[in-house]
Amino acid sequence: MTLKETALHAEHAKLGASFTDFGGWDMPLKYQSELAEHHAVRQGAGLFDLSHMGEIWVRGAQAAAFLDYALVGNLSAIAVGKAKYSLICTPEGGIIDDLISYRRPALVDGEDAYLVVPNAGNADAVYAEFVTRSEGFDVELDNVSAQTSLIALQGPESERILLSQVPAEQAEAVRELKYYAATEVTVAGLPILLARTGYTGEDGFELYIDNSEAALLWNALLTADETVTPCGLASRDSLRLEAAMPLYGNELGLEGNPFEAGLGPVVSLPPAKTAKEGDFVGKEALAKIKAERAESLSGKRVLVGLQGQGRRAARGHYPVLLNGETIGEVTSGQPSPTLGYPVALAYVSAEHAEPGTELQVDLRGKAEPFTVVALPFYKRPANK
């Protein structure tokens, strides 16, 4: 199978990146040291190419109503300029994808506009579901994934660096941009949709731009400051794990449900303030799952954080044990570069999910001690 390439592939090759197959895309895994890239984001600024992600515009008089029906969240409740993390689920409650939706100013009075960003490997599936679920709604779908690039600048220095590339009259708009909000600005002379979002646990920005201008933007940001480090998917995974952000295919999937993954608040069911009155795909099944879990968690699984007591790290699919009996499975795990000890996410029986519970992980035939801990593993200081 021929792997797809982003508009920045040649730039990554020039920088000496090693590549990996990620969801059918030939993506940079790292440039030199994944550990150095990880620390660059925690201490300075890292630059990521995320152009493999999907972008779908949803416009029309019933755009908000359509997304309320298609997703589990209440998208009509968010204000123009804001963003919302949500899920698209099957009628049975399985997770097709997790995604972010940005509510944008409408081009026409009386209509709404949203930019929905699914994961790379699920973009086609999400779009196909949108097409099916849009039947009967006055809505227009436009899948612009193939012509849109997404570049992320993440880290405590990201705002300062970005401001060096923004016209003075737009500087205040960048400084005042809140987390999970987006606005149009000019960066390095290029028109950008700028979002204050990310997947690293740090402050940072995600910049949407047409493919034709992606290399100009990438190189402008890369050379804007000596602290900017190009970062690959390896460091992105260790960063998101420290921040306990779920990864589709690891923590999330069709066989799971939002509640066991700790994403129950994302589902707009009563008694949430943003509970939807109307129907949405998966509502009946998710309401039943929620009610059953509220009645009893016996026999059900919960996503937890594990802290290793030794030096060896757990990896995905390793069994989680209690006194030699398997009570769960690791979904993601590796040494934490920031914290200095192994961390992991795992699904375990609810009876053993309380922080402080001493468990073991079978590390290729040897049981090593791990402790259930509260999530996230890492939370950036308030002043970063």
C-alpha positions in Angstrom: 0.0 0.0 0.0 1.3 3.4 -0.9 1.3 5.7 2.1 -0.2 9.1 1.8 2.1 12.1 2.4 1.3 15.5 3.8 2.2 18.8 2.0 5.1 19.0 4.4 6.7 15.6 3.7 9.6 17.1 1.8 10.3 19.5 4.7 10.5 16.7 7.1 12.9 14.8 4.8 15.2 17.8 4.6 15.3 17.8 8.4 16.3 14.2 8.5 13.1 12.8 10.0 12.6 9.1 10.3 9.1 8.2 9.2 6.4 5.8 10.3 3.1 4.5 9.0 0.3 6.2 11.0 -3.2 5.5 9.8 -2.0 5.1 6.2 0.2 8.3 6.3 3.9 8.5 6.1 4.5 10.7 9.1 7.6 11.9 10.9 8.2 9.7 13.9 11.2 11.8 15.1 13.9 14.0 13.8 16.8 13.2 16.1 15.9 12.4 19.7 12.3 11.8 20.7 13.3 12.5 24.3 14.8 15.9 23.3 11.6 16.7 21.4 9.5 15.8 24.4 11.4 18.1 26.7 11.4 20.9 24.1 7.6 21.0 24.3 7.6 20.9 28.1 10.2 23.6 28.4 10.1 25.7 25.2 8.2 25.1 22.0 7.7 22.1 19.6 6.4 22.2 16.0 4.2 19.4 14.8 2.8 18.5 11.4 -0.7 17.2 12.0 -1.9 17.5 8.4 -3.0 13.8 8.4 -6.0 14.9 10.5 -9.3 15.4 8.8 -11.3 18.6 8.3 -15.0 18.7 7.5 -17.0 21.9 7.1 -20.6 21.7 8.2 -22.7 24.6 7.0 -26.4 25.4 6.7 -29.5 26.5 8.5 -29.5 23.2 10.4 -25.8 22.7 10.9 -26.1 23.0 14.7 -29.1 20.7 14.8 -27.4 18.2 12.6 -24.3 18.0 14.8 -26.5 17.7 17.8 -28.0 14.6 16.2 -24.7 13.2 14.7 -22.5 13.6 17.8 -23.1 12.9 21.5 -22.4 16.5 22.6 -24.6 19.6 22.5 -22.9 21.5 19.7 -25.6 24.0 19.3 -24.8 25.2 22.9 -21.3 26.5 22.1 -20.8 30.1 21.1 -19.3 31.3 17.8 -15.5 31.3 18.1 -15.5 28.4 20.6 -14.6 24.7 20.2 -15.9 21.6 21.8 -14.5 18.1 22.2 -17.0 15.4 21.4 -17.5 11.8 20.2 -19.4 10.2 17.3 -20.9 6.9 18.4 -22.7 4.0 16.8 -26.3 3.3 17.7 -25.0 0.7 20.1 -22.8 3.3 21.9 -19.4 2.3 20.4 -17.0 5.1 19.7 -16.4 5.7 16.0 -14.1 8.7 16.7 -13.3 11.5 19.1 -13.1 14.9 17.5 -13.1 18.6 18.0 -15.7 21.0 16.4 -15.1 24.7 16.0 -18.1 27.0 15.6 -17.2 29.6 13.1 -19.0 32.8 11.9 -21.6 32.0 9.2 -21.0 33.2 5.7 -24.8 33.7 5.2 -27.3 35.1 7.7 -29.5 32.4 9.2 -27.0 29.7 8.7 -24.4 28.1 11.0 -20.8 27.0 10.2 -18.7 24.4 12.0 -15.2 23.0 11.2 -15.1 19.4 12.5 -11.7 17.7 12.9 -11.7 13.9 13.1 -8.6 11.7 13.6 -6.5 10.8 10.6 -7.4 7.1 10.4 -11.1 7.8 10.9 -11.7 10.9 8.7 -13.3 8.9 5.9 -15.5 6.9 8.3 -16.6 10.1 10.0 -17.4 11.8 6.7 -19.4 8.7 5.5 -21.4 8.7 8.8 -22.0 12.5 8.4 -23.4 11.9 4.9 -25.7 9.2 6.1 -26.8 11.1 9.2 -27.4 14.3 7.3 -30.4 12.9 5.6 -33.4 15.2 6.3 -31.3 18.1 7.5 -30.8 21.3 5.6 -27.0 21.1 5.8 -24.0 21.1 3.5 -20.9 19.0 4.1 -17.5 19.8 2.6 -14.7 17.4 3.3 -11.5 19.6 2.9 -9.1 17.2 4.5 -7.1 16.6 1.3 -6.4 20.3 0.8 -5.9 21.5 4.4 -2.7 21.4 6.5 -2.6 21.5 10.2 0.5 22.7 12.1 0.7 22.7 15.9 3.0 25.0 17.9 3.0 23.7 21.5 4.8 24.6 24.7 5.2 27.4 27.2 7.0 29.6 24.7 4.5 29.1 21.9 2.5 32.4 22.5 5.7 34.5 22.5 6.9 32.9 19.4 3.6 33.1 17.6 3.3 36.8 18.4 6.6 37.4 16.7 4.9 36.4 13.4 1.6 38.2 13.9 0.9 41.8 12.9 0.9 44.2 15.9 -2.8 45.0 15.4 -3.7 41.3 15.9 -1.4 40.7 18.9 -4.1 41.3 21.4 -6.4 38.8 19.7 -3.8 36.1 20.1 -3.0 37.0 23.7 -6.7 37.0 24.6 -7.6 33.8 22.7 -8.9 31.4 25.3 -8.3 27.7 25.5 -10.7 25.8 23.1 -11.3 28.9 21.0 -10.3 29.9 17.5 -10.0 33.0 15.4 -8.7 34.2 12.0 -5.3 35.9 12.1 -2.3 36.5 9.8 0.8 34.5 10.7 4.0 35.2 8.8 1.9 37.1 6.2 -0.4 34.1 5.7 -4.1 33.8 6.5 -4.6 31.3 9.3 -7.4 29.8 11.3 -5.7 29.8 14.7 -7.0 27.6 17.5 -5.8 27.5 21.1 -6.0 23.7 21.3 -3.5 20.9 21.5 -2.7 17.3 22.4 0.4 17.7 24.6 -0.8 19.1 28.0 0.9 22.4 27.3 -0.3 25.8 26.2 -0.2 26.0 22.5 -1.8 26.6 19.1 -3.1 24.7 16.1 -2.9 26.5 12.8 -5.1 25.5 9.8 -3.9 26.6 6.3 -4.2 25.6 2.7 -1.7 23.0 1.5 -0.2 25.4 -1.0 1.1 27.7 1.8 1.9 25.1 4.5 5.6 24.9 3.8 5.9 28.7 4.1 4.1 28.7 7.4 6.1 25.7 8.7 9.5 27.3 7.9 8.5 30.7 9.2 7.6 29.1 12.6 10.6 26.8 12.6 13.0 29.7 12.2 11.1 32.2 14.3 13.0 31.4 17.4 15.9 29.2 18.5 13.8 27.3 21.0 11.4 25.9 18.3 12.1 22.2 17.8 10.5 20.1 15.1 8.7 17.2 16.8 7.4 13.9 15.5 4.7 11.5 16.5 6.9 9.7 19.1 7.1 12.7 21.4 3.5 13.5 20.7 2.5 10.2 22.1 4.6 10.5 25.3 3.3 14.0 25.8 -0.4 13.1 25.4 0.1 10.0 27.7 1.6 12.2 30.5 -1.5 14.4 30.1 -3.8 11.3 30.1 -5.4 12.3 26.8 -6.9 9.2 25.2 -5.8 7.9 21.8 -8.2 6.4 19.4 -7.3 2.8 18.8 -5.7 2.5 22.2 -8.1 3.9 24.8 -11.1 4.5 22.5 -12.7 2.2 20.0 -15.9 0.7 18.6 -15.9 -2.0 21.4 -15.7 0.5 24.2 -18.0 3.2 25.5 -17.5 6.8 26.7 -18.3 6.1 30.3 -15.7 3.5 30.9 -13.1 5.8 29.3 -13.9 8.6 31.7 -15.7 10.6 29.0 -19.2 10.4 30.5 -19.4 14.2 30.8 -18.9 14.5 27.1 -22.3 12.8 26.5 -25.1 15.3 26.8 -27.5 13.2 28.8 -29.5 14.3 31.9 -28.7 15.6 34.5 -26.0 17.6 32.6 -26.7 21.3 32.2 -26.1 20.9 28.4 -28.3 17.8 28.1 -30.0 17.7 24.7 -33.8 17.4 24.5 -33.8 15.9 21.0 -32.6 12.5 19.7 -29.0 11.7 18.8 -27.3 8.6 17.4 -26.5 6.3 20.3 -28.7 8.1 22.8 -30.8 5.1 23.9 -27.9 2.8 24.2 -25.7 5.3 26.0 -28.5 6.2 28.4 -28.9 2.5 29.2 -25.1 2.0 29.7 -25.0 5.1 32.0 -27.9 3.9 34.1 -26.5 0.4 34.4 -23.1 1.8 35.6 -24.8 4.1 38.0 -26.6 1.1 39.5 -23.5 -1.0 39.8 -20.0 -1.1 38.5 -19.6 -4.8 39.3 -18.1 -6.7 36.4 -17.5 -3.5 34.4 -14.1 -2.0 33.5 -12.7 1.5 34.1 -9.8 3.4 32.5 -7.2 4.1 35.2 -3.7 5.5 35.4 -0.9 3.3 36.6 2.5 4.4 38.0 5.3 1.9 37.8 7.3 1.3 41.0 10.3 0.0 39.1 12.1 1.1 36.0 10.5 -1.1 33.3 7.6 0.3 31.4 4.3 -1.4 30.5 3.2 -1.5 26.9 -0.1 -1.8 25.2 -2.0 -5.1 25.6 0.2 -6.2 28.6 -2.0 -7.9 31.2 -2.8 -6.1 34.5 -2.7 -8.5 37.4 -3.9 -8.8 41.0 -2.3 -11.6 42.9 -1.5 -13.4 39.7 -5.0 -13.1 38.3 -5.6 -10.9 35.2 -8.0 -8.1 36.0 -7.3 -5.8 33.1 -5.1 -4.7 30.2 -2.7 -1.9 29.5 -3.8 0.4 26.6 -0.8 2.8 26.5 2.4 2.8 28.5 6.0 4.1 28.4 8.6 5.8 30.7 7.6 9.3 31.4 10.4 11.7 30.3 9.0 14.5 32.5 8.3 12.5 35.7 11.1 10.0 35.5 9.0 6.8 36.1 6.9 4.5 34.0 3.3 5.5 33.4 0.4 3.6 31.8 -3.3 3.8 31.0 -5.2 0.6 31.5 -8.7 -0.8 31.6 -9.2 -2.7 34.9 -12.1 -4.1 36.8 -13.9 -1.4 38.6 -13.4 -3.1 41.9 -9.7 -2.4 41.6 -9.7 1.1 40.1 -9.4 3.1 43.3 -6.2 5.3 43.4 -3.7 3.7 45.7 -4.6 0.2 44.7 -1.4 -1.9 44.4 -1.5 -4.0 41.2 1.1 -5.7 38.9 1.7 -5.7 35.2 2.9 -8.7 33.4 6.1 -7.4 31.6 6.8 -10.3 29.3 6.5 -13.0 32.0 7.6 -11.0 35.0 5.0 -9.3 37.2 6.2 -5.8 38.1 4.5 -3.6 40.7 2.3 -0.7 39.6 0.0 1.6 41.6 -3.3 3.1 40.5 -3.0 6.8 40.6 -5.2 9.8 39.8 -5.1 11.3 36.3 -3.6 13.2 34.7 0.0 12.1 35.4 1.3 15.5 34.4 -0.5 18.9 34.7 1.3 22.0 33.6 1.9 24.6 36.2 -0.5 27.5 36.2 2.2 30.0 35.2 3.3 28.0 32.1 
